[in-house]
Amino acid sequence: MAQFAPTNITPQNLSIEHPSGEFTVSLDFERHEDEVTIKKSGIIRTARLLSKGEVFIQE
């Protein structure tokens, strides 16, 4: 089970790393004793090419 920061301030952004990079998940949740309820979630990412080991010069 994921460990949330010891705060009830939401939303919180969580960084998820994977073999080809990283993405951020925004979670809006409520915590009651040992139970966490996710109220809303979203992914924050870009669809554009960020790097490829080459330089892209705009003409």
PyMOL Python script that loads the backbone (N, CA, C, O; Angstrom):
from pymol import cmd

cmd.read_pdbstr("""\
ATOM      1  N   MET A   1       0.838  -1.180   0.000  1.00  0.00           N
ATOM      2  CA  MET A   1       0.000   0.000   0.000  1.00  0.00           C
ATOM      3  C   MET A   1       0.876   1.233   0.000  1.00  0.00           C
ATOM      4  O   MET A   1       1.902   1.266   0.679  1.00  0.00           O
ATOM      5  N   ALA A   2       0.485   2.251  -0.754  1.00  0.00           N
ATOM      6  CA  ALA A   2       1.241   3.499  -0.843  1.00  0.00           C
ATOM      7  C   ALA A   2       1.207   4.242   0.482  1.00  0.00           C
ATOM      8  O   ALA A   2       0.216   4.181   1.211  1.00  0.00           O
ATOM      9  N   GLN A   3       2.274   4.933   0.788  1.00  0.00           N
ATOM     10  CA  GLN A   3       2.352   5.746   1.988  1.00  0.00           C
ATOM     11  C   GLN A   3       2.101   7.201   1.623  1.00  0.00           C
ATOM     12  O   GLN A   3       2.825   7.764   0.801  1.00  0.00           O
ATOM     13  N   PHE A   4       1.092   7.815   2.217  1.00  0.00           N
ATOM     14  CA  PHE A   4       0.788   9.217   1.994  1.00  0.00           C
ATOM     15  C   PHE A   4       1.552  10.068   2.993  1.00  0.00           C
ATOM     16  O   PHE A   4       1.869   9.617   4.093  1.00  0.00           O
ATOM     17  N   ALA A   5       1.844  11.301   2.603  1.00  0.00           N
ATOM     18  CA  ALA A   5       2.502  12.220   3.526  1.00  0.00           C
ATOM     19  C   ALA A   5       1.628  12.397   4.768  1.00  0.00           C
ATOM     20  O   ALA A   5       0.403  12.315   4.671  1.00  0.00           O
ATOM     21  N   PRO A   6       2.225  12.633   5.911  1.00  0.00           N
ATOM     22  CA  PRO A   6       1.447  12.726   7.153  1.00  0.00           C
ATOM     23  C   PRO A   6       0.691  14.044   7.272  1.00  0.00           C
ATOM     24  O   PRO A   6       0.882  14.792   8.231  1.00  0.00           O
ATOM     25  N   THR A   7      -0.154  14.319   6.311  1.00  0.00           N
ATOM     26  CA  THR A   7      -0.951  15.540   6.307  1.00  0.00           C
ATOM     27  C   THR A   7      -2.289  15.251   5.650  1.00  0.00           C
ATOM     28  O   THR A   7      -2.402  14.322   4.850  1.00  0.00           O
ATOM     29  N   ASN A   8      -3.273  16.017   5.971  1.00  0.00           N
ATOM     30  CA  ASN A   8      -4.577  15.879   5.324  1.00  0.00           C
ATOM     31  C   ASN A   8      -4.794  16.976   4.295  1.00  0.00           C
ATOM     32  O   ASN A   8      -5.911  17.148   3.805  1.00  0.00           O
ATOM     33  N   ILE A   9      -3.746  17.721   3.959  1.00  0.00           N
ATOM     34  CA  ILE A   9      -3.857  18.771   2.939  1.00  0.00           C
ATOM     35  C   ILE A   9      -3.896  18.100   1.576  1.00  0.00           C
ATOM     36  O   ILE A   9      -2.980  17.363   1.211  1.00  0.00           O
ATOM     37  N   THR A  10      -4.961  18.361   0.824  1.00  0.00           N
ATOM     38  CA  THR A  10      -5.088  17.781  -0.509  1.00  0.00           C
ATOM     39  C   THR A  10      -5.456  18.886  -1.482  1.00  0.00           C
ATOM     40  O   THR A  10      -6.001  19.892  -1.028  1.00  0.00           O
ATOM     41  N   PRO A  11      -5.207  18.788  -2.772  1.00  0.00           N
ATOM     42  CA  PRO A  11      -4.607  17.600  -3.394  1.00  0.00           C
ATOM     43  C   PRO A  11      -3.102  17.539  -3.151  1.00  0.00           C
ATOM     44  O   PRO A  11      -2.458  18.544  -2.850  1.00  0.00           O
ATOM     45  N   GLN A  12      -2.568  16.338  -3.289  1.00  0.00           N
ATOM     46  CA  GLN A  12      -1.130  16.109  -3.206  1.00  0.00           C
ATOM     47  C   GLN A  12      -0.655  15.551  -4.532  1.00  0.00           C
ATOM     48  O   GLN A  12      -1.356  14.766  -5.170  1.00  0.00           O
ATOM     49  N   ASN A  13       0.539  15.957  -4.948  1.00  0.00           N
ATOM     50  CA  ASN A  13       1.143  15.431  -6.166  1.00  0.00           C
ATOM     51  C   ASN A  13       2.138  14.342  -5.801  1.00  0.00           C
ATOM     52  O   ASN A  13       3.002  14.537  -4.946  1.00  0.00           O
ATOM     53  N   LEU A  14       2.008  13.182  -6.461  1.00  0.00           N
ATOM     54  CA  LEU A  14       2.909  12.053  -6.243  1.00  0.00           C
ATOM     55  C   LEU A  14       3.684  11.794  -7.517  1.00  0.00           C
ATOM     56  O   LEU A  14       3.097  11.733  -8.597  1.00  0.00           O
ATOM     57  N   SER A  15       4.982  11.642  -7.411  1.00  0.00           N
ATOM     58  CA  SER A  15       5.828  11.344  -8.560  1.00  0.00           C
ATOM     59  C   SER A  15       5.924   9.831  -8.718  1.00  0.00           C
ATOM     60  O   SER A  15       6.310   9.126  -7.785  1.00  0.00           O
ATOM     61  N   ILE A  16       5.569   9.334  -9.909  1.00  0.00           N
ATOM     62  CA  ILE A  16       5.646   7.903 -10.222  1.00  0.00           C
ATOM     63  C   ILE A  16       6.754   7.717 -11.249  1.00  0.00           C
ATOM     64  O   ILE A  16       6.693   8.276 -12.345  1.00  0.00           O
ATOM     65  N   GLU A  17       7.766   6.930 -10.893  1.00  0.00           N
ATOM     66  CA  GLU A  17       8.873   6.676 -11.814  1.00  0.00           C
ATOM     67  C   GLU A  17       8.709   5.303 -12.451  1.00  0.00           C
ATOM     68  O   GLU A  17       8.254   4.354 -11.813  1.00  0.00           O
ATOM     69  N   HIS A  18       9.092   5.217 -13.729  1.00  0.00           N
ATOM     70  CA  HIS A  18       9.027   3.964 -14.469  1.00  0.00           C
ATOM     71  C   HIS A  18      10.263   3.890 -15.365  1.00  0.00           C
ATOM     72  O   HIS A  18      10.993   4.875 -15.465  1.00  0.00           O
ATOM     73  N   PRO A  19      10.522   2.754 -16.019  1.00  0.00           N
ATOM     74  CA  PRO A  19      11.769   2.584 -16.790  1.00  0.00           C
ATOM     75  C   PRO A  19      12.018   3.665 -17.853  1.00  0.00           C
ATOM     76  O   PRO A  19      13.175   3.979 -18.133  1.00  0.00           O
ATOM     77  N   SER A  20      10.985   4.230 -18.441  1.00  0.00           N
ATOM     78  CA  SER A  20      11.212   5.229 -19.495  1.00  0.00           C
ATOM     79  C   SER A  20      11.005   6.658 -19.017  1.00  0.00           C
ATOM     80  O   SER A  20      10.983   7.570 -19.843  1.00  0.00           O
ATOM     81  N   GLY A  21      10.853   6.888 -17.727  1.00  0.00           N
ATOM     82  CA  GLY A  21      10.718   8.260 -17.247  1.00  0.00           C
ATOM     83  C   GLY A  21       9.926   8.387 -15.958  1.00  0.00           C
ATOM     84  O   GLY A  21      10.034   7.558 -15.054  1.00  0.00           O
ATOM     85  N   GLU A  22       9.119   9.452 -15.894  1.00  0.00           N
ATOM     86  CA  GLU A  22       8.378   9.786 -14.688  1.00  0.00           C
ATOM     87  C   GLU A  22       7.107  10.522 -15.077  1.00  0.00           C
ATOM     88  O   GLU A  22       7.075  11.214 -16.094  1.00  0.00           O
ATOM     89  N   PHE A  23       6.063  10.377 -14.277  1.00  0.00           N
ATOM     90  CA  PHE A  23       4.872  11.197 -14.430  1.00  0.00           C
ATOM     91  C   PHE A  23       4.328  11.527 -13.049  1.00  0.00           C
ATOM     92  O   PHE A  23       4.651  10.863 -12.064  1.00  0.00           O
ATOM     93  N   THR A  24       3.501  12.561 -12.992  1.00  0.00           N
ATOM     94  CA  THR A  24       2.974  13.034 -11.727  1.00  0.00           C
ATOM     95  C   THR A  24       1.484  12.740 -11.649  1.00  0.00           C
ATOM     96  O   THR A  24       0.744  12.972 -12.605  1.00  0.00           O
ATOM     97  N   VAL A  25       1.051  12.228 -10.507  1.00  0.00           N
ATOM     98  CA  VAL A  25      -0.356  11.962 -10.253  1.00  0.00           C
ATOM     99  C   VAL A  25      -0.817  12.929  -9.162  1.00  0.00           C
ATOM    100  O   VAL A  25      -0.176  13.049  -8.118  1.00  0.00           O
ATOM    101  N   SER A  26      -1.928  13.614  -9.411  1.00  0.00           N
ATOM    102  CA  SER A  26      -2.522  14.504  -8.417  1.00  0.00           C
ATOM    103  C   SER A  26      -3.661  13.753  -7.735  1.00  0.00           C
ATOM    104  O   SER A  26      -4.560  13.240  -8.402  1.00  0.00           O
ATOM    105  N   LEU A  27      -3.622  13.690  -6.392  1.00  0.00           N
ATOM    106  CA  LEU A  27      -4.652  12.973  -5.638  1.00  0.00           C
ATOM    107  C   LEU A  27      -5.335  13.913  -4.659  1.00  0.00           C
ATOM    108  O   LEU A  27      -4.684  14.637  -3.907  1.00  0.00           O
ATOM    109  N   ASP A  28      -6.654  13.886  -4.686  1.00  0.00           N
ATOM    110  CA  ASP A  28      -7.469  14.591  -3.698  1.00  0.00           C
ATOM    111  C   ASP A  28      -8.131  13.493  -2.873  1.00  0.00           C
ATOM    112  O   ASP A  28      -8.924  12.713  -3.400  1.00  0.00           O
ATOM    113  N   PHE A  29      -7.812  13.428  -1.591  1.00  0.00           N
ATOM    114  CA  PHE A  29      -8.286  12.309  -0.780  1.00  0.00           C
ATOM    115  C   PHE A  29      -8.702  12.774   0.605  1.00  0.00           C
ATOM    116  O   PHE A  29      -8.382  13.881   1.038  1.00  0.00           O
ATOM    117  N   GLU A  30      -9.420  11.900   1.280  1.00  0.00           N
ATOM    118  CA  GLU A  30      -9.799  12.099   2.684  1.00  0.00           C
ATOM    119  C   GLU A  30      -9.246  10.930   3.483  1.00  0.00           C
ATOM    120  O   GLU A  30      -9.222   9.794   3.009  1.00  0.00           O
ATOM    121  N   ARG A  31      -8.809  11.219   4.686  1.00  0.00           N
ATOM    122  CA  ARG A  31      -8.277  10.175   5.555  1.00  0.00           C
ATOM    123  C   ARG A  31      -9.111  10.132   6.828  1.00  0.00           C
ATOM    124  O   ARG A  31      -9.313  11.156   7.481  1.00  0.00           O
ATOM    125  N   HIS A  32      -9.590   8.951   7.173  1.00  0.00           N
ATOM    126  CA  HIS A  32     -10.334   8.716   8.420  1.00  0.00           C
ATOM    127  C   HIS A  32      -9.711   7.508   9.095  1.00  0.00           C
ATOM    128  O   HIS A  32      -9.852   6.376   8.633  1.00  0.00           O
ATOM    129  N   GLU A  33      -9.016   7.769  10.206  1.00  0.00           N
ATOM    130  CA  GLU A  33      -8.305   6.720  10.949  1.00  0.00           C
ATOM    131  C   GLU A  33      -7.362   5.980  10.010  1.00  0.00           C
ATOM    132  O   GLU A  33      -6.439   6.598   9.478  1.00  0.00           O
ATOM    133  N   ASP A  34      -7.555   4.674   9.783  1.00  0.00           N
ATOM    134  CA  ASP A  34      -6.671   3.896   8.916  1.00  0.00           C
ATOM    135  C   ASP A  34      -7.191   3.768   7.493  1.00  0.00           C
ATOM    136  O   ASP A  34      -6.617   3.022   6.699  1.00  0.00           O
ATOM    137  N   GLU A  35      -8.266   4.479   7.148  1.00  0.00           N
ATOM    138  CA  GLU A  35      -8.876   4.354   5.820  1.00  0.00           C
ATOM    139  C   GLU A  35      -8.655   5.625   5.002  1.00  0.00           C
ATOM    140  O   GLU A  35      -8.843   6.736   5.497  1.00  0.00           O
ATOM    141  N   VAL A  36      -8.251   5.443   3.739  1.00  0.00           N
ATOM    142  CA  VAL A  36      -8.056   6.558   2.809  1.00  0.00           C
ATOM    143  C   VAL A  36      -9.082   6.420   1.695  1.00  0.00           C
ATOM    144  O   VAL A  36      -9.213   5.351   1.099  1.00  0.00           O
ATOM    145  N   THR A  37      -9.818   7.509   1.408  1.00  0.00           N
ATOM    146  CA  THR A  37     -10.793   7.527   0.323  1.00  0.00           C
ATOM    147  C   THR A  37     -10.319   8.520  -0.740  1.00  0.00           C
ATOM    148  O   THR A  37     -10.156   9.707  -0.461  1.00  0.00           O
ATOM    149  N   ILE A  38     -10.100   8.023  -1.964  1.00  0.00           N
ATOM    150  CA  ILE A  38      -9.694   8.890  -3.075  1.00  0.00           C
ATOM    151  C   ILE A  38     -10.942   9.581  -3.603  1.00  0.00           C
ATOM    152  O   ILE A  38     -11.877   8.918  -4.051  1.00  0.00           O
ATOM    153  N   LYS A  39     -10.964  10.916  -3.555  1.00  0.00           N
ATOM    154  CA  LYS A  39     -12.108  11.687  -4.052  1.00  0.00           C
ATOM    155  C   LYS A  39     -11.928  12.055  -5.531  1.00  0.00           C
ATOM    156  O   LYS A  39     -12.892  12.086  -6.296  1.00  0.00           O
ATOM    157  N   LYS A  40     -10.689  12.329  -5.914  1.00  0.00           N
ATOM    158  CA  LYS A  40     -10.420  12.726  -7.299  1.00  0.00           C
ATOM    159  C   LYS A  40      -8.949  12.455  -7.596  1.00  0.00           C
ATOM    160  O   LYS A  40      -8.098  12.610  -6.721  1.00  0.00           O
ATOM    161  N   SER A  41      -8.649  12.049  -8.835  1.00  0.00           N
ATOM    162  CA  SER A  41      -7.252  11.847  -9.232  1.00  0.00           C
ATOM    163  C   SER A  41      -7.059  12.333 -10.660  1.00  0.00           C
ATOM    164  O   SER A  41      -8.007  12.425 -11.439  1.00  0.00           O
ATOM    165  N   GLY A  42      -5.823  12.637 -10.978  1.00  0.00           N
ATOM    166  CA  GLY A  42      -5.523  13.098 -12.331  1.00  0.00           C
ATOM    167  C   GLY A  42      -4.051  12.904 -12.631  1.00  0.00           C
ATOM    168  O   GLY A  42      -3.215  12.865 -11.729  1.00  0.00           O
ATOM    169  N   ILE A  43      -3.750  12.786 -13.909  1.00  0.00           N
ATOM    170  CA  ILE A  43      -2.374  12.614 -14.362  1.00  0.00           C
ATOM    171  C   ILE A  43      -1.890  13.929 -14.951  1.00  0.00           C
ATOM    172  O   ILE A  43      -2.619  14.602 -15.680  1.00  0.00           O
ATOM    173  N   ILE A  44      -0.665  14.284 -14.631  1.00  0.00           N
ATOM    174  CA  ILE A  44      -0.053  15.489 -15.181  1.00  0.00           C
ATOM    175  C   ILE A  44       1.115  15.028 -16.038  1.00  0.00           C
ATOM    176  O   ILE A  44       2.079  14.454 -15.531  1.00  0.00           O
ATOM    177  N   ARG A  45       1.028  15.279 -17.332  1.00  0.00           N
ATOM    178  CA  ARG A  45       2.101  14.844 -18.233  1.00  0.00           C
ATOM    179  C   ARG A  45       2.107  15.719 -19.474  1.00  0.00           C
ATOM    180  O   ARG A  45       1.193  16.513 -19.696  1.00  0.00           O
ATOM    181  N   THR A  46       3.131  15.567 -20.267  1.00  0.00           N
ATOM    182  CA  THR A  46       3.245  16.310 -21.512  1.00  0.00           C
ATOM    183  C   THR A  46       3.226  15.327 -22.680  1.00  0.00           C
ATOM    184  O   THR A  46       3.696  14.198 -22.546  1.00  0.00           O
ATOM    185  N   ALA A  47       2.698  15.739 -23.797  1.00  0.00           N
ATOM    186  CA  ALA A  47       2.655  14.881 -24.974  1.00  0.00           C
ATOM    187  C   ALA A  47       3.761  15.251 -25.961  1.00  0.00           C
ATOM    188  O   ALA A  47       3.947  14.571 -26.970  1.00  0.00           O
ATOM    189  N   ARG A  48       4.492  16.321 -25.672  1.00  0.00           N
ATOM    190  CA  ARG A  48       5.517  16.735 -26.618  1.00  0.00           C
ATOM    191  C   ARG A  48       6.855  16.078 -26.297  1.00  0.00           C
ATOM    192  O   ARG A  48       7.118  15.697 -25.156  1.00  0.00           O
ATOM    193  N   LEU A  49       7.683  15.954 -27.308  1.00  0.00           N
ATOM    194  CA  LEU A  49       9.006  15.378 -27.150  1.00  0.00           C
ATOM    195  C   LEU A  49       9.867  16.318 -26.319  1.00  0.00           C
ATOM    196  O   LEU A  49      10.019  17.490 -26.663  1.00  0.00           O
ATOM    197  N   LEU A  50      10.427  15.814 -25.237  1.00  0.00           N
ATOM    198  CA  LEU A  50      11.259  16.638 -24.368  1.00  0.00           C
ATOM    199  C   LEU A  50      12.739  16.511 -24.709  1.00  0.00           C
ATOM    200  O   LEU A  50      13.467  17.504 -24.704  1.00  0.00           O
ATOM    201  N   SER A  51      13.179  15.310 -25.001  1.00  0.00           N
ATOM    202  CA  SER A  51      14.578  15.122 -25.399  1.00  0.00           C
ATOM    203  C   SER A  51      14.736  13.778 -26.081  1.00  0.00           C
ATOM    204  O   SER A  51      13.977  12.838 -25.847  1.00  0.00           O
ATOM    205  N   LYS A  52      15.764  13.719 -26.946  1.00  0.00           N
ATOM    206  CA  LYS A  52      16.043  12.479 -27.655  1.00  0.00           C
ATOM    207  C   LYS A  52      17.543  12.339 -27.886  1.00  0.00           C
ATOM    208  O   LYS A  52      17.981  11.496 -28.668  1.00  0.00           O
ATOM    209  N   GLY A  53      18.323  13.163 -27.205  1.00  0.00           N
ATOM    210  CA  GLY A  53      19.766  13.135 -27.418  1.00  0.00           C
ATOM    211  C   GLY A  53      20.173  13.922 -28.647  1.00  0.00           C
ATOM    212  O   GLY A  53      21.312  13.811 -29.101  1.00  0.00           O
ATOM    213  N   GLU A  54      19.274  14.707 -29.189  1.00  0.00           N
ATOM    214  CA  GLU A  54      19.530  15.546 -30.346  1.00  0.00           C
ATOM    215  C   GLU A  54      19.065  16.954 -30.032  1.00  0.00           C
ATOM    216  O   GLU A  54      18.281  17.164 -29.107  1.00  0.00           O
ATOM    217  N   VAL A  55      19.546  17.916 -30.801  1.00  0.00           N
ATOM    218  CA  VAL A  55      19.114  19.296 -30.628  1.00  0.00           C
ATOM    219  C   VAL A  55      18.093  19.619 -31.715  1.00  0.00           C
ATOM    220  O   VAL A  55      18.339  19.379 -32.897  1.00  0.00           O
ATOM    221  N   PHE A  56      16.937  20.169 -31.307  1.00  0.00           N
ATOM    222  CA  PHE A  56      15.898  20.561 -32.261  1.00  0.00           C
ATOM    223  C   PHE A  56      15.906  22.082 -32.360  1.00  0.00           C
ATOM    224  O   PHE A  56      15.622  22.771 -31.380  1.00  0.00           O
ATOM    225  N   ILE A  57      16.233  22.608 -33.545  1.00  0.00           N
ATOM    226  CA  ILE A  57      16.296  24.047 -33.763  1.00  0.00           C
ATOM    227  C   ILE A  57      15.113  24.453 -34.637  1.00  0.00           C
ATOM    228  O   ILE A  57      14.927  23.934 -35.737  1.00  0.00           O
ATOM    229  N   GLN A  58      14.314  25.400 -34.121  1.00  0.00           N
ATOM    230  CA  GLN A  58      13.158  25.854 -34.869  1.00  0.00           C
ATOM    231  C   GLN A  58      13.613  26.728 -36.032  1.00  0.00           C
ATOM    232  O   GLN A  58      14.427  27.634 -35.858  1.00  0.00           O
ATOM    233  N   GLU A  59      13.080  26.448 -37.217  1.00  0.00           N
ATOM    234  CA  GLU A  59      13.463  27.223 -38.407  1.00  0.00           C
ATOM    235  C   GLU A  59      12.572  28.406 -38.598  1.00  0.00           C
ATOM    236  O   GLU A  59      12.751  29.167 -39.549  1.00  0.00           O
TER     237      GLU A  59
END
""", "prot")
cmd.dss("prot")
cmd.show_as("cartoon", "prot")
cmd.util.cbc("prot")
cmd.orient("prot")
